[in-house]
Amino acid sequence: MQYVRLGQTGLKVSRICLGMMTYGTPKWRPWVLDEAASRPLVKHAVDLGLNFFDTADMYSAGESEVLTGKFLKAYCRREEVVVATKVYYPVELEFKGGAATDAKPARRPNMDGLSRKRIFHAVDASLKRLGTDYIDLYQIHRLDPETPLEETMEALHDVVKAGKVRYLGASSMWAWQFSKAQQIASENGWTRFVSMQNHYNLAYREEEREMIPLCRDQGVALIPWSPLARGFLAGNRQTSDKEEGSTERAKTDNIAQGYYYRASDFSVVAELSQMAGEKGISNATLAYAWLLHKGVTAPIVGASKIHQLDQAVAALKLELSAQDISRLEAAYQPHSVLGHS
Ligand SMILES: NC(=O)c1ccc[n+]([C@@H]2O[C@H](COP(=O)([O-])OP(=O)(O)OC[C@H]3O[C@@H](n4cnc5c(N)ncnc54)[C@H](OP(=O)(O)O)[C@@H]3O)[C@@H](O)[C@H]2O)c1
């Protein structure tokens, strides 16, 4: 395993981060694995040398944090492992996620967002579910348009100073918003974000316009979510997935079906599959290697089967030429912005 610094911090993370959204309860999303099915995957990830795990309070309404805490306690040393979680969305089984089209629960006051009250409550709830007394990387899952950014940034700084959180990170938003948040923190002597968890993969590259150059300039670590476009890049997705998808996620991940699945997205997969065949590797290994060549610190990988973890780690050894990279990028057609809501 390779370990690198998270941005300009002294914190060392494995170059593959395991996304814990896949583990929790299928009552939340049908493709999520329960405790018994998840355990061997997390154990294997630790055996491969991963020390970086990303969850969120909203995943499986807290159950993902519970399993993350339980597994990492069983398989890792607390001082070695890097536990990342997030705050913003409501923590309710009925809340399926930002872009999901399912009916959303009626909004209750103070049960989501990034107010001072909510952050103070949420951090304690996450600590309790994780079974730890500090979070290594506490990330805002989105920006809260109904809370002044100054209130959010001060509250985040306060949870760091209270010893509950070691580092702060942010997730999808506009680059100008991220820049404004960093400036507010700097002006007030508050803690700045050290990482950006954004939506970036071969089928969605809009982040190359503003956010990625900003983060590279500022030394902020890039830890993209859905590096395989929620499985779309794996090569086993088709337009008829809703009826006859080859995996539970292919069939039921309505966010993936809403984001990708355009003809030009399938052309990206066709070129990826062609090159993966020529190199004798999986689409997944090649798609992760492309990201690692684009200056990403650690892709946050989703894995529902053991071999998928091995194929992610294999990407660390794969060298790509400039010609390989331009071939992989050639079929891309710009998307409207996806994943900010
Ligand atoms: N900040 C945010 O807003 C946000 C949003 C989304 C995700 N995330 C984070 O990012 C993590 C990863 O997201 P994701 O699960 O969407 O990531 P992903 O890596 O794009 O997709 C994972 C899916 O791809 C398929 N797959 C993985 N490896 C494969 C392989 N070698 N061969 C074939 N198929 C393979 C599996 O689907 P099958 O089960 O169909 O095989 C797996 O469930 C999450 O766990 C979460 O921590 C954050």
The ligand as an SDF file (V2000), in Angstrom:
LIG
                    3D

 48 52  0  0  0  0  0  0  0  0999 V2000
  -19.7890   13.2030   -0.6570 N   0  0  0  0  0  0  0  0  0  0  0  0
  -20.7720   12.7170   -1.3450 C   0  0  0  0  0  0  0  0  0  0  0  0
  -21.7370   13.4010   -1.6520 O   0  0  0  0  0  0  0  0  0  0  0  0
  -20.7390   11.2760   -1.7680 C   0  0  0  0  0  0  0  0  0  0  0  0
  -21.6280   10.7880   -2.7460 C   0  0  0  0  0  0  0  0  0  0  0  0
  -21.5150    9.4420   -3.1060 C   0  0  0  0  0  0  0  0  0  0  0  0
  -20.5510    8.6260   -2.5250 C   0  0  0  0  0  0  0  0  0  0  0  0
  -19.7180    9.1380   -1.5630 N   0  0  0  0  0  0  0  0  0  0  0  0
  -18.6320    8.3260   -0.9520 C   0  0  0  0  0  0  0  0  0  0  0  0
  -17.9540    7.6590   -1.9980 O   0  0  0  0  0  0  0  0  0  0  0  0
  -17.9470    6.2590   -1.7390 C   0  0  0  0  0  0  0  0  0  0  0  0
  -17.9610    5.4960   -3.0240 C   0  0  0  0  0  0  0  0  0  0  0  0
  -19.1420    5.7800   -3.7650 O   0  0  0  0  0  0  0  0  0  0  0  0
  -19.7080    4.7230   -4.7790 P   0  0  0  0  0  0  0  0  0  0  0  0
  -20.0520    3.4580   -4.0640 O   0  0  0  0  0  0  0  0  0  0  0  0
  -20.7710    5.3920   -5.5690 O   0  0  0  0  0  0  0  0  0  0  0  0
  -18.3600    4.4530   -5.6430 O   0  0  0  0  0  0  0  0  0  0  0  0
  -17.9830    3.7880   -7.0090 P   0  0  0  0  0  0  0  0  0  0  0  0
  -16.6340    3.2310   -6.7540 O   0  0  0  0  0  0  0  0  0  0  0  0
  -18.1530    4.7630   -8.1120 O   0  0  0  0  0  0  0  0  0  0  0  0
  -19.0360    2.6310   -7.2440 O   0  0  0  0  0  0  0  0  0  0  0  0
  -19.0070    1.4630   -6.4760 C   0  0  0  0  0  0  0  0  0  0  0  0
  -19.7400    0.3590   -7.2040 C   0  0  0  0  0  0  0  0  0  0  0  0
  -19.0520    0.0090   -8.3870 O   0  0  0  0  0  0  0  0  0  0  0  0
  -19.0810   -1.3870   -8.5840 C   0  0  0  0  0  0  0  0  0  0  0  0
  -17.6820   -1.8640   -8.5880 N   0  0  0  0  0  0  0  0  0  0  0  0
  -16.6940   -1.5300   -7.7400 C   0  0  0  0  0  0  0  0  0  0  0  0
  -15.5550   -2.1510   -8.0730 N   0  0  0  0  0  0  0  0  0  0  0  0
  -15.8300   -2.9170   -9.1420 C   0  0  0  0  0  0  0  0  0  0  0  0
  -15.0750   -3.8120   -9.9100 C   0  0  0  0  0  0  0  0  0  0  0  0
  -13.7820   -4.0370   -9.6690 N   0  0  0  0  0  0  0  0  0  0  0  0
  -15.6930   -4.4650  -10.9470 N   0  0  0  0  0  0  0  0  0  0  0  0
  -17.0090   -4.2450  -11.2170 C   0  0  0  0  0  0  0  0  0  0  0  0
  -17.7870   -3.4060  -10.5020 N   0  0  0  0  0  0  0  0  0  0  0  0
  -17.2020   -2.7450   -9.4790 C   0  0  0  0  0  0  0  0  0  0  0  0
  -19.8720   -1.9860   -7.4270 C   0  0  0  0  0  0  0  0  0  0  0  0
  -21.2030   -2.1010   -7.8850 O   0  0  0  0  0  0  0  0  0  0  0  0
  -21.9740   -3.5340   -7.8560 P   0  0  0  0  0  0  0  0  0  0  0  0
  -22.4280   -3.6660   -6.4520 O   0  0  0  0  0  0  0  0  0  0  0  0
  -23.0630   -3.3210   -8.8490 O   0  0  0  0  0  0  0  0  0  0  0  0
  -20.9700   -4.6010   -8.2400 O   0  0  0  0  0  0  0  0  0  0  0  0
  -19.7880   -0.9110   -6.3740 C   0  0  0  0  0  0  0  0  0  0  0  0
  -20.9100   -0.8950   -5.5200 O   0  0  0  0  0  0  0  0  0  0  0  0
  -19.1610    6.0400   -0.8390 C   0  0  0  0  0  0  0  0  0  0  0  0
  -19.0660    4.8390   -0.0880 O   0  0  0  0  0  0  0  0  0  0  0  0
  -19.1220    7.2640    0.0180 C   0  0  0  0  0  0  0  0  0  0  0  0
  -18.1730    7.0750    1.0590 O   0  0  0  0  0  0  0  0  0  0  0  0
  -19.8010   10.4530   -1.1900 C   0  0  0  0  0  0  0  0  0  0  0  0
  1  2  1  0
  2  3  2  0
  2  4  1  0
  4  5  1  0
  4 48  2  0
  5  6  2  0
  6  7  1  0
  7  8  2  0
  8  9  1  0
  8 48  1  0
  9 10  1  0
  9 46  1  0
 10 11  1  0
 11 12  1  0
 11 44  1  0
 12 13  1  0
 13 14  1  0
 14 15  2  0
 14 16  1  0
 14 17  1  0
 17 18  1  0
 18 19  2  0
 18 20  1  0
 18 21  1  0
 21 22  1  0
 22 23  1  0
 23 24  1  0
 23 42  1  0
 24 25  1  0
 25 26  1  0
 25 36  1  0
 26 27  1  0
 26 35  1  0
 27 28  2  0
 28 29  1  0
 29 30  1  0
 29 35  2  0
 30 31  1  0
 30 32  2  0
 32 33  1  0
 33 34  2  0
 34 35  1  0
 36 37  1  0
 36 42  1  0
 37 38  1  0
 38 39  2  0
 38 40  1  0
 38 41  1  0
 42 43  1  0
 44 45  1  0
 44 46  1  0
 46 47  1  0
M  CHG  2   8   1  16  -1
M  END
$$$$
